[in-house]
Amino acid sequence: MRILEKYTDQLEKLFHVGDHPKEYVLIYSAGKSGSCTLQHTFTQQGFRTFRVHRKRNLDMNYLRYFVKPEDRSMITMGVIIDFLSERVGHLYVISSFRNHIDRSISAFFQNLSHHMRNNGYTMDHAHDDIILRDTFLKYIANYDKNNEEPLDEEENDVLREIPFDYQNGRTLVSQNNKTYIKLRFCDLPKWGNILSECLQRPITIHNNNMTEHKTIFPLYKQFLERENIIPMNFYEWSVNHPLFYKYNTDDERKDAISKYRKHRTLVL
């Protein structure tokens, strides 16, 4: 923690913990897994919150402005979590898992205009099935398969060895004044009840940044019905990933594989 001493003031301002709030929620979750909904939910209910997808996002969007390059690798998310826990009464670290194929498609449509523009197209071209499919395949070809799943695959892998509690819809781990909560995106309609039980108070979910509420939703929904959109190697990686097994029951895996199978294509 000594590395943080020269950056204490900046970090306290970044995370808004200089006044030592009683409770704090760190949303530490991969993109397009409900993290915006979680942040909006807890902010609306008066919690001090901060949202980050991965450590490298924290570096790129925040730390690079005041932390020396040679120091950034030493400021891991585990170090950040300990830093926050020392400045708040109780710290909740919340993450959500979403199956890789579903998340990759949602992420593609989240930044559809960017992907179309990078391939020399406008949004009007997105209505052309061939152009949209080819643009998606180029996106998937560059998909970061080292896209770490917070709390499972990063340096503070608190939940690595802990099985998911399907009955209660979460993994819940308490360590001193820290509580780690892992949810599943597929359970979003139940999050209010799940989080209310975890925090022992009523939590009302406030959805935010949901694809079905955006103008691209009809295009997104139509795309999900298409065949031959998922490269075979990406399909195999996704359905054989250890976390696909960890966060899905046997029946859920069978249903997901059946759904994904029609989307497979041999294009690499």
URLIN-V448064 format. One record per helix or strand. SS is the DSSP state (helix for helix, strand for strand). FROM is the first residue (numbers start at 1). TO is the last residue. Records with the same first field share a line. If there is no record, write none. Layout:
# URLIN-V448064
SS->FROM-TO / FROM-TO
This chain:
# URLIN-V448064
helix->2-15 / 35-44 / 55-61 / 63-65 / 69-72 / 77-85 / 100-110 / 112-118 / 123-127 / 129-141 / 185-199 / 211-213 / 217-224 / 232-239 / 242-246 / 250-261
strand->23-28 / 48-52 / 90-97 / 165-165 / 170-175 / 178-184 / 230-231 / 264-265
